[in-house]
Amino acid sequence: MTQPASVSDWRERAKKRLPHMMFEYIDGGAYAETTLRRNVEAIERIALRQRILTDVSKLQLSTELFGQKLAMPLLLAPVGMAGLYARRGEVQAARAAQAAGLPFCLSTVSICSIEEVRAGTTEPIWFQLYMIKDRGYMEALLQRAKAAGTKVLIFTVDLPVAGARYRDVRSGLSGVLSPLDKLKRGINGAMHPHWMWNVFLNGRPQSFGNLVDAMPNAKGTNDFAMWIGKNFDSSVSWEDFAWVRERWDGPIIIKGILDAEDAKRAAEVGADGIVVSNHGGRQLDGVPAAIEALPPIMRVVGDRMTVLMDGGVRSGLDVLKALALGAKGVLIGRAWAYALGGGGEAGVRAMLLTMQRELEVAMALTGCTDVRTAGEHLLVRDR
Ligand code: FNR
């Protein structure tokens, strides 16, 4: 393939470069993957409204979220284990995001620790929190995030238990492996020399940087999956939000809301923002697409808090559709994971530039000169 142009090209490149198991982890979703597909298809079904002869020679893409200026209303969603897609992958992706003027949100379950990512970047990053049972460890983790200069915390709440991800079982990433499975996995790794050299041999350590002290005995991803099962706290409730709130003075965004009742509660308990999200179709299969869940939530809390969304966003056109339905910003997960796996930091930079160009074109041809004015008037609705 020549230079990848779109996100789907980056997906193809990642598929070639990454070991099967790693690609499947990024690409897959829960159970029969109906929600994963629905996220993309529901966005595809939305029609942009083409307008003509408006002066679109000057376009305003930049916006502000939680006191931070963004070059466009887009940010890199927390994605676990990105240090296995490219050498010290979270550092590379964070650098690409900062070069593009966009926030990077580091996952709790990243390979690189928050300190390592911060040391590799010029500005603070955002941090995503999963609640584990050991509250002393959680408290220390929040302190580490603060010490790294993090202001914005994304608290992910849609993973009290892990979704049933059968691709990971088939690929050998999770579940119990026989010696033959382990051998097959090794051979598949060896068939990807670029990854073997860059990530497996020269990208060490491949431990979970933010959690190493909490899980000294976990050796690989299979142990890790078991560790998550034992240590992620499935008793997390609204009271725990208050616990986090007491320990974090910056903005807190609750991620993983699909229901208007929950959005209302999030506003009532003092969340600064929410991400309307079904975890990219990786948790409860059969729930609505995130973009379908957005309008009813906007009606209830749109004027009370900052509403972001993610799930199925693969282009700048998709970004404009989500903004038109009220989101103040959009997160991308797989889009950057594919680009990182396919081309490292340069890949993520190129992909973000593509998204920016696509957003510019979509704005120009819908006659939208300022992202902050995007609204339903940019869409063709049933009439
Ligand atoms: C995720 N997501 C995720 N979310 C989170 O809060 N913490 C995490 O560690 C992860 N890890 C993760 C790994 C991978 C490989 C993917 C694809 C996703 C969910 C992510 O933040 C986001 O909600 C979705 O990726 C959005 O959907 P798209 O953009 O991938 O369609």
Residues whose N, C-alpha, C, O or C-beta is under 5 A from the ligand:
A	BS01	FNR	Y25 I26 A77 P78 V79 G80 S107 V109 Q128 T156 S277 H279 G280 D310 G311 G312 V313 L331 I332 G333 R334 A335
